[in-house]
Amino acid sequence: MKTHIVYAHPEPHSLNGSLKDLAVTTLEAAGHEVQVSDLYAMNWKAVVEAADFGEQATSPLQVVRSSGAAYDAGALTPDVMAEQEKLLWADTVIFQFPLWWYTMPAILKGWVDRVFSYHFAYGVGVHDETRYGERFGEGTLQGRRAMLSVTAGGPESHYSDRGINGPIDDLLFPIHHGILYYPGLEVLPPFVLYGTDRMTADEFKDAAKAWTERLLSLETTDPIPFRPQNFGDYEIPSLQLKPNLELPGRGSFDLHVRA
Ligand code: FAD
């Protein structure tokens, strides 16, 4: 396995830092290759601006068009191109981050905004009346797998079906489906630790054991069965799920999961 770990926490000795370190040592000890993007240590620039696209930047700036032109011309900035190369090198991508305001830290969102450029992660394939590109199951990152490893301060009950925060699968859906599945990555069920702000050393031992087990079974873990866009489940061109395909008692985001 070739694993790219994208890690977002400002403190190397944090819980997230420990989980990232454990992932590196566990995977390498099992004979896998690992590359880490430590976004804070890299001082990753999270904001999109015209300078990202050099001479390909339009004026006034149109981000989508400029991003695609710079990608096509091989003129994206070296930091972005290096991250795209790591994604193409990897067969597995792990994202390690704390849940901040119900989503990923801003530095990681900024990594997505800049690295998942037009023509690389979106705007791929034919777009016409019958086909809306290669995405959701197809695309540049097809054939690769991704997994979120997330720590949450709140207890698990707050993230259960009736919990006040909403189910964790719903909260993570925009990342799983909208960011990872969109450019073709198969998405593995997330590894989530709850109640982490009060985690004791003993609880860490249990968490580390569970994390090690997940890491060592990545290759045999089934992905979340999201419905692919171009294989018959959706009406063309509305891209609405066809009637009667939903499973009984399931709605909202669950519509887009097959079983
Ligand atoms: P740390 O603070 O580094 O550590 C957490 C605990 O683990 C500490 O007590 C530490 O001693 C212990 N620990 C035990 N063993 C180890 C070890 N070997 N290595 C490292 N640490 C160990 N939570 C939510 O649920 N929902 C939210 O929307 C949310 N939003 C937030 C927004 C912001 C801006 C912030 C700052 C926090 C938010 N939180 C939220 C809480 C956040 O998710 C947690 O603080 C975070 O997940 C804890 O991870 P950490 O790596 O920062 O932990």
Boltz pocket constraint, residues with backbone or C-beta under 6 A from the ligand:
constraints:
  - pocket:
      binder: B
      contacts: [[A, 9], [A, 13], [A, 14], [A, 15], [A, 16], [A, 17], [A, 18], [A, 97], [A, 98], [A, 99], [A, 100], [A, 101], [A, 102], [A, 103], [A, 151], [A, 152], [A, 153], [A, 154], [A, 155], [A, 196], [A, 197], [A, 198], [A, 199], [A, 200], [A, 201], [A, 204]]
      max_distance: 6.0
